[in-house]
Amino acid sequence: MTNLENLEFSSRYPTEGVMRDGTSILFKPLEPEDREQLENLIEALPSEDLLYLRQDITNESVIDSWLTSVEGGQVFTVLASVGARVVGYASLHIDSAIWSRHVGEIRINVHPDYRGTGLGAALAGEIRFVAPTFGIRKLIANMTLEQHTAMVVFERLGFQLQTILRGWVTDMNGEERDLLVMALTLPKS
Ligand SMILES: CC(C)(COP(=O)(O)OP(=O)(O)OC[C@H]1O[C@@H](n2cnc3c(N)ncnc32)[C@H](O)[C@@H]1OP(=O)(O)O)[C@@H](O)C(=O)NCCC(=O)NCCS
């Protein structure tokens, strides 16, 4: 069964949210037809963000495998749109190893024009909401020490610092950075 056939949350989407500045946002799962809008969002990301990307999402083949993983149910991505424009996304990456199949990694990106409006927190909240549907009981978030806003967003959602791995990240310029791992244990439903 693919994500989109998962009835438990297909009834949730599309769902609307209102940002702090009054902007209406529509949340819905990523589908292949959203590709162009998703690519437009990625093009708008500041170079500083691209420096810390875990995967080079500016590369078309990476987007191809992202969409394939969504189709296969290994990744769930929720998009945030203002009108036809995609202004942010959050993904849940489900661990394929048997012993950590209850662990999901969250990744978020918000368009620079929409940061500081509560959108990052709302997107992370969507992932926290749907995660149990995938059997996820622990969420982890990985970021470099430089990604201060991400730390604030995850901490407010209840994520706690697990560890800092020194020199664990090689950024796009080839420089080593420290990796900060945060995690949240979801309440039993
Ligand atoms: C992380 C990210 C998703 C947050 O999105 P956002 O829409 O700005 O988040 P929110 O508006 O919900 O919350 C941000 C909060 O952090 C605060 N903040 C930002 N930088 C901060 C800093 N250096 N120290 C303290 N607080 C900070 C903001 O003031 C805001 O707080 P407020 O709600 O009290 O105003 C966005 O910055 C982004 O896309 N960053 C690049 C990618 C990334 O880091 N992803 C996360 C790793 S997976």
PDBQT file of the ligand as one rigid body, heavy atoms in Angstrom, charges set to zero:
ROOT
HETATM    1  C1  LIG A 201      14.178  25.338  10.360  1.00  0.00    +0.000 C 
HETATM    2  C2  LIG A 201      13.073  25.963   9.543  1.00  0.00    +0.000 C 
HETATM    3  C3  LIG A 201      12.265  24.840   8.877  1.00  0.00    +0.000 C 
HETATM    4  C4  LIG A 201      12.161  26.773  10.476  1.00  0.00    +0.000 C 
HETATM    5  O1  LIG A 201      11.107  27.329   9.736  1.00  0.00    +0.000 OA
HETATM    6  P1  LIG A 201      10.282  28.611  10.269  1.00  0.00    +0.000 P 
HETATM    7  O2  LIG A 201       9.050  28.673   9.460  1.00  0.00    +0.000 OA
HETATM    8  O3  LIG A 201      11.149  29.806  10.304  1.00  0.00    +0.000 OA
HETATM    9  O4  LIG A 201       9.963  28.171  11.784  1.00  0.00    +0.000 OA
HETATM   10  P2  LIG A 201       8.962  28.847  12.813  1.00  0.00    +0.000 P 
HETATM   11  O5  LIG A 201       8.515  30.169  12.292  1.00  0.00    +0.000 OA
HETATM   12  O6  LIG A 201       7.926  27.834  13.117  1.00  0.00    +0.000 OA
HETATM   13  O7  LIG A 201       9.864  29.011  14.131  1.00  0.00    +0.000 OA
HETATM   14  C5  LIG A 201      11.096  29.610  14.113  1.00  0.00    +0.000 C 
HETATM   15  C6  LIG A 201      11.376  30.204  15.481  1.00  0.00    +0.000 C 
HETATM   16  O8  LIG A 201      12.782  30.161  15.734  1.00  0.00    +0.000 OA
HETATM   17  C7  LIG A 201      13.193  31.446  16.167  1.00  0.00    +0.000 C 
HETATM   18  N1  LIG A 201      14.604  31.577  15.857  1.00  0.00    +0.000 N 
HETATM   19  C8  LIG A 201      15.175  31.671  14.652  1.00  0.00    +0.000 A 
HETATM   20  N2  LIG A 201      16.516  31.734  14.764  1.00  0.00    +0.000 NA
HETATM   21  C9  LIG A 201      16.793  31.683  16.085  1.00  0.00    +0.000 A 
HETATM   22  C10 LIG A 201      18.000  31.733  16.857  1.00  0.00    +0.000 A 
HETATM   23  N3  LIG A 201      19.200  31.820  16.270  1.00  0.00    +0.000 N 
HETATM   24  N4  LIG A 201      17.893  31.625  18.197  1.00  0.00    +0.000 NA
HETATM   25  C11 LIG A 201      16.694  31.560  18.807  1.00  0.00    +0.000 A 
HETATM   26  N5  LIG A 201      15.519  31.519  18.127  1.00  0.00    +0.000 NA
HETATM   27  C12 LIG A 201      15.573  31.585  16.786  1.00  0.00    +0.000 A 
HETATM   28  C13 LIG A 201      12.302  32.374  15.415  1.00  0.00    +0.000 C 
HETATM   29  O9  LIG A 201      12.283  33.669  15.992  1.00  0.00    +0.000 OA
HETATM   30  C14 LIG A 201      10.969  31.653  15.577  1.00  0.00    +0.000 C 
HETATM   31  O10 LIG A 201      10.484  31.879  16.888  1.00  0.00    +0.000 OA
HETATM   32  P3  LIG A 201       9.077  32.598  17.170  1.00  0.00    +0.000 P 
HETATM   33  O11 LIG A 201       8.057  31.582  16.743  1.00  0.00    +0.000 OA
HETATM   34  O12 LIG A 201       9.050  32.822  18.641  1.00  0.00    +0.000 OA
HETATM   35  O13 LIG A 201       9.069  33.843  16.354  1.00  0.00    +0.000 OA
HETATM   36  C15 LIG A 201      13.621  26.943   8.454  1.00  0.00    +0.000 C 
HETATM   37  O14 LIG A 201      14.460  27.878   9.091  1.00  0.00    +0.000 OA
HETATM   38  C16 LIG A 201      14.404  26.258   7.354  1.00  0.00    +0.000 C 
HETATM   39  O15 LIG A 201      13.839  25.830   6.355  1.00  0.00    +0.000 OA
HETATM   40  N6  LIG A 201      15.755  26.152   7.559  1.00  0.00    +0.000 N 
HETATM   41  C17 LIG A 201      16.641  25.496   6.617  1.00  0.00    +0.000 C 
HETATM   42  C18 LIG A 201      16.543  23.981   6.677  1.00  0.00    +0.000 C 
HETATM   43  C19 LIG A 201      16.671  23.413   8.082  1.00  0.00    +0.000 C 
HETATM   44  O16 LIG A 201      17.431  23.886   8.922  1.00  0.00    +0.000 OA
HETATM   45  N7  LIG A 201      15.907  22.316   8.305  1.00  0.00    +0.000 N 
HETATM   46  C20 LIG A 201      15.887  21.635   9.601  1.00  0.00    +0.000 C 
HETATM   47  C21 LIG A 201      16.799  20.487   9.664  1.00  0.00    +0.000 C 
HETATM   48  S1  LIG A 201      15.959  19.047   9.131  1.00  0.00    +0.000 SA
ENDROOT
TORSDOF 0
